[in-house]
Amino acid sequence: MNGAPSQKAVEKKPVVSWQLPMQRVLWALAPAAMLGVYFFGLRVLILYAVVNLAGFAAEYAFARQYNQQVSSSVFVTNMLFAMIIPPTLPFWMAAVGIIFAVVFGKMVFGGFGKNIFNPALVGRAFIYVTFAVHMTGVWSEPVGGLFGGFAAYSADAVTSATILTNGAGTMSDVWLKAFIGNIAGSAGETSAVAILLGGLYLMWKKVANAKIIVWTLIGMVVPQTILWYFGIHSAIDPLTAILAGGFMLGLFFMTTDPVSAPKTEQGKLMYGLFIGVMTCLIRTFSVWPEGMMFAILLGNMFAPITDYAVNEYQKKKKEQSAPAPAGGR
């Protein structure tokens, strides 16, 4: 006997399982996330850290029980959640929201790849109705100066309205501010140009489904243009509707979530149209000026039955087109 162990030592797996598509999503989010710090102060950077720590801890607690690795998708959920909440939201509220997102939006369904709803939006919807005053009552104007928020802890909470509700300034001024991101809004969703660059990168790498993006855009723009043209109250112009609020971030990073979106090609088309139309209607006719969140969650809810209906239709169509068996004696 040479004293060697009778069994091989079990190789210890890394705590986090890193998937390349998730890494690419994080890279795509980086420009908009950093501009959030520039516009709203270093407090946003701390907000990102708090959310990532709390979200990771929530998933790790479940993964450890089931002897699984933490999926890198949790960091995508964490960053998306942190970017769609107000920059001055109390840290403990942000922690509660992301823990709810990870536990009840993902882990209760079985973890990565099994969730029905987009987890980041589940968390935001929860704190949206639980802490309504903090989520909708106070917003921050961007920090001014050459160094912006990199030289300030936090932006001043001085306004109770975003660009979707106050309609301040000329139309061209609103478009420019929304395109750059120099407007009141959530921590990382105000810069349309940064989100657009990240979204195009995901489309180039085929991480984001182009069909869903195109049909969501069409579904929102067409009814929005009609309502605005005919002067319907609360109907903003279509370009502002695209650039402002959370539409751009939702369009490229949330509607395209491969887990909660339909898998069939026809289903993706209908899914995109549904989300786009519902975003327009909720924004225009409800008390919620930001309709993208609710529209995507509704789309998530109908995604499985949409795929089922499409598959059943194709199955029946195939059976009907199949040649009849030869008869005779």
N, C-alpha and C positions, 0 to 999 in steps of 0.2 A: 504494500500500500504506500502510495506517495503522499497521502494526506490531502489530496485534491477533493473538493466538495463533490458529493454524489449527484448533485443537480446543478445545472447551469444557473448562474445568477440571472435573475429576471432583469432585463434591460429597462431602465426607468424612462418613461416617455416624458417629453417636454410638457410643461403645464398647459401651454397654448398650442393648438394646431393651426398653423398659418396656411390659409388657402390663397393662391395667387389672385383670383378675382377680388377677394376682400381687400388684399393689399392695394390693388389698383383703385378700388373705390376710395380708400383712405387717401391715396395720393391725389385723386381727383377732387376730394373735399378740401384738401390743404389750402389752396388759394383763398377760397371763400371764408374758411375758418380763420385764417390769419388776418384777413381784411376785417373780420369781426372784431379782432383785438385792436386793430388800427383805428377803427371807427368808434369803438365803445370802451376802450380802456383795458388795462392789464387785469382787471377783475374778471374779464371774460376768459382769460387764460387760466385763472384759478377755477372758474366755473367748469371749463373743459376737464381740468384735472379731477375735480370732485366727482363729476359725472362718470368719468372713466374708472375711477377707483371703486365707486359704489356699484356700477354696472358689472365690472369684472368680479367683484366680491360676491355679488348675487349669483352669477352664473357658476363661479367656482364652488360655491356651497352645494349646488345641485350636482355639478360634474364630479365632485369628490365622493358624494354618496353613491354614485353609479359607476365609479371607477372610469370616468371618461375625461377627455381633455376639454379644456375650454376652447370653444371655436373662436377664431379671429373675427367672425361676424359680429361678436358682441361689441367690438370696438367700433364697427360701422354703426351699429345701433346707438352706442354711446354718443358718438360724434353727431349723428343726425339729430338725436334728441337735444343735445346741448346747443346745437345751432338753431333750433326752432323754438327756443324759449327766450323770454326777455333777458337782456344782459344784466339787469339788476335784481333778478329773481333770487330770493334768499337761498343760500347754499343747501340748507336742510330740505327745502322744498324740491330743489333739483335732485337731491339724492333720493328722496321718497319717490319722485316721478320715474327715475331710471330703474330703481329697484322694482317698482310695479311693472314697468315695461318689460324687463328681462324675465321676471317670475311669471306674470300673468299674460304677457304677450308672446312668450316663447317657451319657457321651460315647462309649463303645465301641459303643453301640447306634445312634449317629448324632446324638446331641444331643437338644435339647428336642423333646418330642412323640413320641419313638421308643423311649424306655426301657420295658422290660417291668416292672421292679420299682421301688418307691418308693426313690429314691436315698438319702434320709436314713436309711432303715431298713437299706439295704445297708451303709452306713458304720457304723451302730451294731452290726449283726450281726458285722461284721468285727472291730471292737475288742472286742466282747463276748466273742468266743472267743480273741482274740489277747492281750488284756490283762485276763484274767478277774478277777484279784485287785483291780485298780483299779476295775473296773466293778461288781463285786458284793460285794467284801469290806469296803469302807469307805464309810459314808454320813455325812452331816452333819446335825446338829440345827439348826433355824432359829435365827438370831440374835434375841435378845430385845431389849426396850427399845422406846421410842416410835419412834425413827428406824430401828430394825432394822439391816439390812445396809447402809443408806445411810451409816451411821456406823462401819462395820467393814469391814476388807478381806476377811475370809473367816470362814465358820462353822467351828466346831471339828468335826473328824472324830472322832466319839466312839462311833459305833454301827456294827454290822455287819448291821443289819436295817432294813427299811422297814416301813411299816404293813401290807404284804401278808404279811410273814413273822413279825413279832413279836407281833401281836395285842394290843398293850399298851393298857390303859385300858378304860373301859366302852364299850359300843357307841355310845351317844350322843356320848361324848367323841371317839371315833374319827371319827364322821360329821362333827361340827362342824369338827374340825381338817382333815380331808380336804377339806371344802367350802371352807374359807377358804384352806388351803394351808400351814398352820403345822405341817408334818410333815416327817420325813426323806424325801428322794426326789431325783429328778433336778432339774437346774437350773431348768427352767421348766414342769414338768408337774404340780406339786403342787396348784395352786389350781384346784379344780373350777369355782368360780363365775366366775373370769376366763376360763377356757377355754369355759365355757358361753356367756358373753356374746359372745365372739368367734365361736363356732360359730353362734349364732343370727343374728348379723350376716351371716355368709356364706350362711346359708339365705335370709335376707331378700333379699340381693342375687343369689340364685340362682347363687352360685359353688360352693356345696356341695350335692350331690344329697341331698334329703331321704329318698328311698326307701332309699338305702344306709344312711343313719344310723339310720332306724327299724328296718330289718330286722337290722342288726348288733346293735342294742340288744336286740331281741327274742331273737335267736339266743344272746346271752350270758345274759340274765336268766332265761329259762325253765329251761334245764338247771341253772344256778347255784342257783336257788331250790329245785329238786328235790333236788339233791345236798346242799345245806345243810339242808333240812328233814329229810332222812333221816339226818343226822348223819355224812355221809361225811367221813373224816379229810382235813384240809387244805381243805375246802370252806368258804370264808368266806361271810358273809351277802351277799345280792345288792346291797344299797345300798353296802356297803363296796367290793364288787367294781366298782361303777360309779364311785364317787368317787375311789378310791385308785389309785395306780400310773399307768400311761400309758394307761389305757382311754379317758378323756375326750379327751385330745389325739389319740389314734389315731382315735377315733370321728369327730370333726369335721374333722380336718385331714389324715389319711392315708388312711383308707378311701375318702374322696371324691376323691382325686387323679384327675382326669379322664383322665390318660394311662394309668395302670396299672390302672384299674378297667374293668369291662365297659362296653360301649356300648349293648347292648340292655336294654330295660326288665326283661324276665324274668331276664336275666343279672345285673342289679344286685340283684334280690331274692335270688337264690341266692348271690351273692357276699357280701352282707351276712349272711345266715344262716350261711354257712360260717365266716366270720371270727368271728362271735359265738360259735358253738358251739365252735370250735377254741380260742378264747381261754379259755373256761371249762375245757375239758378239759386244756389245757396247764398252766394255773395249778394245777389240782387234782391232777393225776396225774403231772406231770413234776417234775424237779428245778429247773425254771425258774419262779419265782413270778410273773414278768411275762410272760404269754403273748401279749400283743397284738402285739408285734413279729413273732414267728414266724407268728402267725395271718394277719397282713396279707401277709407275704411269700409264704406258701402260697397265699393268695387271689390275689395278683398272678400267681403261676405258672399258676393254672388259669383266669384271666380270659379269655385268647384262645380257649381250647378251649370255654369256656362260651358265649361269643358265637357260635362256629362251630356248636355243637350247637343253640342256640336258632334261629339262622338256617336251619339245615337242617330243623329240625322245622317251622318256620313255612312253609318252602318246600314241604315235602311235604303239609302240611295244606292249603295253598292249592291245590295240584295236585289233591288229592282232592276238594275242595269245588267245583272248577271244573266247570261243566256239560259233559257229554259232547257231542262234535260230532254234529250232526244226521246221521242215516244215510239210507238209501233211495236209489232210482235216479232 
